[in-house]
Amino acid sequence: MAEKGYQVIARRWRPKQFSELVGQDHVVRTLGNAIEMGRIAHGYLFVGPRGTGKTTTARLFAKSLNWEDGPSLEVPEDSELGQAIMDGRCLDVIEIDGASNNSVDQVRDLRDECQYAPAQCRYKIYVIDEVHMLSQQAFNALLKTLEEPPPHVKFVFATTEAHKVLPTIVSRCQRFEFRSIPADLISGKLREICDTEKVEVEDAALATISRMAMGGMRDGQSILDQMISFCGMKISQADVLEVYGLASPEQISGLARALSEADFSAILKSTDAFASEGIDLYRALQDLQEHMRSGLVARIRGESDNLELSSEQYARILDALRAGEESVRSGLSDKANFEVTLFRGVEAGRSRAIDSVIREISGMVPPSESKKKTESVASAQQIQASVVEVKPDVAKPETEPELAPEVDSELEAEVETVSVVKPEPIETLPEVVLDAEDVEEPPPTQMVQEEQEPIRLPASSVSTPVTAADDSESGKSKLPDSQIVDEAKIAERVKTLSGATRKIFEEDFRGTYVAIERIDHDKLI
């Protein structure tokens, strides 16, 4: 009898029970509850990165549904039907590779086979791996069967690229997200394997392997299998770094320090060392980013990060390193692009944001000066709140050219007849007593007196409004005849003005006069 061939660690250590599945507790709990409650859906979609257990979970689920005394979450090891399912020998659990069986004719054959009852199991289960590789026509041929399959048929789809699966397929399935497995869980599983296989391995070597696995358990087990073939039964971190061309943590830490200190000679020296040792520069750039990220997290938490960098500098350096990834990975000269990326990181770390510079400069103002300025502003605001400003009819400042258009000289001469007279000091001026009923009622948008009391204003401060104001009872004008302006003539002249000039005349000029007429003498005192 021929000896059984060697199986790699990834196959020998494939989970045989849901309890052995690492890092996917949410999937195990959901499927276990569905089995116990009898709520078995007709279609499932498993989505996640490579090597996270999608196909293995599909097999475990099929075994839990079809074993002799099932369905149940746990299946005894001595179940013949369960062992056949895990070995791929069961006729009623059909695994299909979507990449090589993606034509519409093959999907039509599958649809026809669904009509037949299972031969030896409770359910006929179709596991389609890499389902996103099916063609558009194949997806369409599967839609009706997937939506209303026979009661004895279940579909399990697995894919690493869920965005390529048609929404009409996704909507007919229950979707499960398989997460990347944390490095510490991968390291713990690898330690269990090494202890069982009698392999001596350093913890630092396992940590490096777990980091290289990028969240995939299968990748970590494959790397461990390769290292056993290279080193034998004793594995060190130096061996792992040598085989896979990785930079040591000490080298990455030294490069990060040179980056923070803007030591260009040290950066060039480290780059030359990486190139001579055959280190993968793209992988070194990723490790450097992870090191800088750890420093940023430590800085945010208030812990010691061994680098004299602010959180803003960390963020800018990380942006520069991430921007150079593509050039290092696919550029013509990875070494030159690696050096340029590091130099840009140095410059990014030394730059400052303008808002932080402004805050720093504003913080340098002496407290006494700041207090004096605050008091001045407060007093000015109090004066402005209690006094109504009297605006004379003067030209606009030169800093606002759009508000100072040219005015017709003839119209300007007419307007001067109603110009505002600057009031003299209040103490030396006689008072003019006006009844409230003699004063023209202001528009709703203007200030209105709260009490109907006589308004006392200095004689020289009472100016003529744009329109003549006559006493309706006496029929006599309150103002000298020389100050009465022909309203019709002014309105005719206003029509000939440009839009900006008319706006100044009608809004600003007239609004200023209304405000002057309504000055409260008591508030001025």
C-alpha positions, 0 to 999 in steps of 0.5 A: 500500500502506498504511503500517504503523501505529505500534507502542508500545515494549512491542510493538516490544521484546517479546523474540523469544528466551529470551535477551532475557527479563529477570529470569526466568532460573530460568524460562528454565533450566527450560524449556530443560532440559525441551526438551533432555531431551525432558521436555515436560509437558502443562500449565504454569501461569505465575504472577506480577505483570503485565508480567513476561513470562508471555504472552511466555514462552508464545509463546517456548515454543510457538515453540521446540516447533513451529518446523521444525527444533525443538524447541530453545531458540533459534529462528533469526530467519528461521523462517517458522513461528516468526515466525507464532507470534510474530505470532499467525498460527499456526493451531495456537497458540491464545491465549484470553482467560480473561476473555471466554471463561469459560463452560462451553460455550466450554470444551466447544468447546475440549475437542472441538477438542483431538481433532483433529491439528495442521494445520501444527505439531508440537503444538497449544498452547492459551495461556489468559491470565487463567485465574483468570477461568474459572467453576467449571463451566468449570474442571470441564469442563476437568479430564479433558482437562487430566489426560489430553490427547491426545499432540499437545496442550499447555496453558499457563495464565497468571494474576496471581492464582494463589489463584483457580485451583482446586487441582485445576487447579494439581495437574495443571500444572507451576507457574512463579513469575515474579518482579517485575523489579528496578529496576536491570534495568528501568533497564538495559533502558530505557537500551538502548531509549533508546540504540537509539531515539536518545533522550537521558534522564537516569539519574535520570529512568530511575531514577524510571521504573523505581521507578514500574514496580513490577517490571513491564517493560511498565509501565516501557516504557509510561511511557517511551513516554509521556515521549517523547511529552511531552518529545520526544527529551530527557527529564529527571527534572523532566519525569517528576516533573511528568507523574506528580505525584511528589515529588522525592528532595530533598523526601522527604528533607526531609520525613523529616528533619522527621519525625525532628526532630518539626518540625510546622511543616516537616511542614505546610509540606511538605504544603502544597507537595505539595498546591499542586504537585499531587503524589500524596500516596499515592505520596509516602507510599510514597516516604517509607516507602521512604526510612525503610526505607533508613535502617533498613537503614543503621542495622542495618548500622552505616552513616550514615543522616543521621537521628539515629534508632535502629532501634527508632524507625525501625520504629515510624515505619514502622508508623505510616506503613503504618497510614495508607496506607488512609486516605490512599488512600481517605479523604475528605480525602487531605491531612488524612489525610496530615498525621495519618499524619505526626503519628502517625509523629512520636509513634511515633518519640518513644515508647519501648518499656518494655523498653528503658527498663527496660534503660536504668534498670538500666544506671544502677546504680553498679557498686559497688552492683551488685557488693555486691548480687550478693555479698549474693545469693550469700552468702544462697544459700550459707547457704540451701544449707547450712542447713535452715530451721526453720519455727515454727508461726505464721500466714501473712503478711498478703500471702498471704491465700489461705494464711491461712484461719481455723482453728477455735479448738478445733482450734488449742488442740489443735495448740498442744500440739505447737507447735515450740519455737524452738531455743536457740543450739547451743553452750549446749544439751545433746545428745540421742543417738538411734539411727538405728533409733529415728527414724521412717523418712521418706517417699521425698520427704523428706530421708534420711540417707546414713549410718546414724549416731546423730543428735545434736540439741539437746534443746529442738529435738526436737519431737513429730510429729503422730502419737505415736512409741512405742518398738516394742521397749520399749513406752514412749513417748519423749515426755512424756504431756502431749505425746501427741495423740489421733490419731483425735480430730485426724483427726476434727477435720481432716475438718470443716475447709475445703479450704484449711485442711485443705491447710495442716494436712496438707501444710505443717504436717506437712511442717514437722515432718518436716523438723525431725525430720531436722535434721542436727546436723553440718551446723548446726555 
